Amino acid sequence: MSETNSDRHRRRDSDSAFYMFTQQRLPACKPVLTPPWVITIYFLIGFIFVPIGLFTLRASHSVVEIDERYDIECVPTQYRVDKVSYIQNDSIPKNCSLLFKVDKYMKAPIHIYYQLDNYYQNHRRYVRSRSDQQLLHGRNSHGTSSCQPVESSNNQPIVPCGLIAWSLFNDTFTFNRGKEKLKINRTNIAWKSDRDHKFGKNVYPFNFQNGTWIGGGKLNPRIPLSDQEDLIVWMRISALPSFRKLYGRIEEDLDVGDYVVVQLMNNYNTYSFGGKKKLVLSTSNWLGGKNDFLGLAYVFVGSSSLTVAIVFMLLHLRSPRS
């Protein structure tokens, strides 16, 4: 049988409907990257990135920062062979003093950080050992099985539970400039989103650090978790084994030649795993704290682009493409 006109039109319509969803012809722009265009783009990237990198490095170097390691110096000489027994012995006084000399003018606010090295907060079991529901809703919330092995004590639940809260940093610091005691502002050191949305305003510490297995600092049972900013700062996990956490702010300027005496309590045990402890005083600017990585990255990318552009240009001038 011969195909009629109606059958032919019907087949054409069905083919058009099929190709409508499988293969479409759309207008497109496909630039042709000729050697002059490539060389120009690389030069443009270099001329933009290198000045940005140098400007960022200058901003980073304008931040004044002084730091002092104290985990070794604050151990009495007779205990330096066995530091673990020193830190675990409550009968030995843990008070110590540090001296900071200000070599450059430091404009307030001056941020106080404690720095821990070789401390792997990103360990999988450590990260999982917490209960976000309990932190927000209290001890009646379910789902605290992830807090093992610090879930309960004396047949009572622990609030806050988990290894992260249990290992709360508990070294304390006071600062003096000469005979004047410097005021430390310890409010608003945690993220506002954490205070408002992750820690309950009606959730209070309960049965915390009351067992025989004591980890770090204690919490005031009369203050809700949303106001325990040391805990909130500590429970924001760091991704790297060397990290800093904000302790407070000095709201006074420090002049060149000032001496700041720090009286501290060396309570936190980093000796059992070979950790280090530092105290850091740092100013800040629009870039934040002192960090050369961003500026060096811009300079490296810009310099590499300029090098590639020059090489391509010389090759193109030597044997230009027709």
N, C-alpha and C positions, 0 to 999 in steps of 0.2 A: 504494500500500500504506500502511495505517495503521501508525503507530509503536507497537510493543508496549511494555509496562511495562519489560521487561528492557532493551530498547534505550534507553529513556529514562533508566533508572538508570545504564547504562554511559556514556552521553554526559555525565551529570551528574558522574560520577566522573572522567572525563577532563578536564572543564573545571576541576574542583577541583584536580587535579594540576597543570594548566597555570598557574592563578592562584597556586598556592603558591609558584612560583619567579619570578613576574613582578610580582605586586602583592600586598603583604601589609598587613593591617590590624593595626597595633601601637598599644598605648596610648602616648600622648604628652602632655607638659605644655607648653602654649604660654602663657607669661606675657603678660598685657596690660599694656603699658607706659603707664600713665596719667601725666599730668603730675606729680602728687605723687611717684610712684615715680622718674621721670626726674630731678626736681630733687633728691630725696634721694640718689640714686646719685652725681650730680655733686658734691654737697656732701661726701659720704663720701670720694670720691676726693681732693678738695681737702684735707680735714682730715687725711688720712693722708699724702699725698705731700709737702705743704709742710713739716711737721716733719721728715720723713725727709731731705728735701733740705737743710734748714738744718743738721741734725745732721751730714750728710755733708760739707757745706762747712766746718763748724767743724773736723772731723777733718782735712780736707785742708789747712786753713790752719795747723794745729798742726805740720805737717811743716816742718822748717827746711831750706832749700835755698840754696846759693850756687853760682854758676857764673861762668865766665870764658872768653871767647873768646880763643883764642891763635894762630889761623892767620895773622893779620896782624901782631900784635905780635912774634911770634917770627921774623919775616923781617927781616934787616938792611936798613937804610934804602936802601942803594945797589942792592938787588935787588928793591925793591917794584914797580918798573915791569915787571920780567920775573920773576915768582915761579916760573914753571915751570923756567927755567934754574937758579934757585937750588936747588930741591928735587931736580933731577936731577943736580946736580954733587956727586959724592961727596967732593971735596976741600974743600968748604965745611963747617965745623962746624955741626951742627944743634942744639946744646944751647941751652936757653933756661930762663928762670925765671919763675914766676908767684907772686903774693902774694895770699893769701886772708885777709881779716879776718873773724873770727867775731863777728857782732853779736848772736846769740842762742845760748843753751846748746844744744849738740848732743850728744845721748845716743847712746852706742855701741849697736849697730854703725852706723857712718856709711858709707853706700854710695858708692863712687867709680864714676862713669859717664863714658865719653867719648861725646860727641854729635856726629853728623854731619848736616849739612843739605844739601839739594839733591843727595842721593845716592840714586839710584833702584835699590835692591836688588831691587825687584819687576819689573824689566825682564824680559820673557819669555825672551830668550836668556840672560841672566845667571842666572835661576832654573834653567833647564834644564841649565846647564853644570856638572854634578856627576854622580857615580856613587855612589848609595847602596850598591850591592852591593860596590863596591871599598872604601868606607869601613868596611864591616862584615867583609869576607872577605879583603881584601888585593889585591895586584897580579895575582894569578893569576885573578881573577874576570873574567868577560866582560861586555860591555855598557858599555864606556867611550867609545863613539863620541859620546855626548852631551857629553863633556867638551871637544870642540873649541872653541877652537883650542889649549887647553892640555891635550893628551892624552899627548904623549910629547915627549922631548927627547934628542938625541944617540942616536936609535934605541933608547931605553930608556923604559919606561913611567914616568909620574909618579904618585906616591902622596903625598898625595891629588891627584887631577886636577881640572881644571875651573877656570873663572874665579873662582868664589866663594872657593875655597881660595887660589888664586893671588894674589888681592887682599887677603889677610889684613892687618888693621890692625896697624901696627908702631910706633906712638908708645909711648914708655915714660915712666914717672913715678916719682919718689921724693918722699917727703913728710917735711918737717922742721918741728917746732914749737920755735922758738928753736934751741938747740944739740942738741935731742933728736930723733933720727930716729924717726919714727912707723912702727910695724910694720904692714905691709899683708898681710892674709889673702887669698890669691889661690886658695884651694881652695873647692870647692863653689859656684863662680860659674855653672856650667852646670846645666841641668836634669838630674836624676838619670836620667830616662827616656832622654835622649839619650846619656848616658855609658854606660848599661848595655845599650841595645838598638840604637843607631844607629852606634856607633863601636867597631871591634873591639879587643879587649884584646891580641890578638897581631898587630895590623897596625901597622907602623912606617913613618914617612915614608921615601920612597925617591926619589932624583933630583929632589928638590923645590927649586925656585928655583936650579937649576944651569945653566940655559941663559943665552943672551944677553938674553932678554926677562924682566926681573925685575919682579914686581908689588909685593908687600908684604913681610910678615914672613917669617922663616925658621922652621923647626921642628927640634927636636932629634931626630935620627934614632935615638936610643937610648931614646926614650920612646914608648910606644904611643899611638895616636890617642885612645883612651879616657881618657887622662890629660892630653891637650893641651887644657885647658879654654878657652884663648883661641880656639883654632880652633873648638871646639864652639859657643861663644857666637857667634862671627862667622858660622858657617854656618847659624844659625837666622835665616832671611830676615825682614826687616822689611817690612811692607806699605806704609809711608808713606815719603816722601822725607826726612823728618826723624825721626831715631830715636836712641835711647840704648842702649848696651850696657854691661853690668856689667864693670868692670875689677878690682875688689877691694873689700875692706872695711877700714876703720880700726876697730880693736877698743878704742879709748880714747875717753873723753869729751873734748869740746872746750868750754872755758869761754868766756864772754863776754870779748872783748878779746884772745883768742889770735890770733896770726898764724901762718899755715901757709904755708911756702915750698915751692913745687913745682919741682923740677928735672926738666925733661923733654927728650926728644929729639924734635924736630919732623921725623920721617922720612916721614910718610904724605903722598902727593901728592893733595891735593884742589884744587889750583890750576888744573889743566888743564881742569876742568869747572865751575869757579866754586863749589866746595863750601866749607862752613864747618866749623870744628872748635871744640868747647867741652869744657871739663872741668867736671864737676858733682860737688859733694859734697852728699849728701842723707841725712836721717834717714828713718825709716819708722814706720808704725803699723799698726793692724789693717786700714786701707784700702789700704795699700801706700805708694807715693810720692805726691807732690803732684800732684793732678789734680782740677780743679774741674768737669769736664764732667758727671760723674754727679750731683753735687749740683745743678748748674744745671738739668740735665734734669728732675730730680724737682720742683724749685721751679717750672719753667716749666709742666710738665703739671698740677701741683696748682693753680697760679694760674689757668691757663686753665679748669680745671674749675670753680673757684669763680666765675669771671666768667660762664661759661655758665649756671651754676646760678642766679646772681642775675638774669641777663637773663630766663631762663625763668620764674623766680618772679614777676618784675614783670609779664611778659606774661600769666601765668596769673591773677594777681590783677586785672589790668585787664579781661580778657575770659575768664573761666573757661569751660572746656569742660563742657557738660552731660553 
